[in-house]
């Protein structure tokens, strides 16, 4: 995922705090989980969701200080 895509997706998740994983985006969300920025709820098989972690909030905050 390119940096601009990562920033845009993290910003969206940051504002929502809890995000449904849209079709075709699972790989991007899995990458964010590997980075420690989100936690995917794998128990919801029909509709995967993700929540932002403290590391994810810190990452977004470092890019967008006005959104802390």
N, C-alpha and C positions, 0 to 999 in steps of 0.2 A: 504494500500500500504506500502510495506517495505521501510525503509529509503533509501536503495541503489537504489530502483526503482524510488523513488521521486527525488533523486539527478540526476539520469540519465535523466529522463524526463524533469526536470527543466533546466538542462544544454542544452538539445536539443532546448527547447523553447527559452532559453536565446540567443542562437546563431542565431535562425531564427527570433526572435522578433514577429513573427506572424506565427501561426502553424495551419494547418488543423488537425482536430480531426480524427484520423484513426479509422476504424471500430474496434470494440471491446475495444477501449480505452476510451470511453465516461465516464465511472465511474471514471477512474483515473483523467481525466480532471476536472470532477465535484468536486472531492476531492480537487484538487489544487485550484479551484475557491472558495470553502468553506474556505480554508486556506488564501485566499486573494492574492495568488501568480499569478493568471491569471484572465482574464475576458473573458468569453465565449460569442460569438455573437450568441445569440439564435434566432435572426431574419433570419439567413441563414439556413432555414430548410433542404435544399438539401445537404448542405456541411457546417457543423458547423466548425467554426474557433475560435481560442483563441489568445489573445495577452498577453504578460507578463506585470505585473503591476510593479510599483516602489517597492512594497514590495517583489515581486518575484525577481527583479533584485538585491535587497539588500540581499535576502536569498542566491542566487547563488554567489554573491560577497563575502559573509561571508564564503562560503565553498571553493571557488576558487578565492582567491584574485588576481591571475594573469589574471583573465578574466573580471575585472571591466571595 
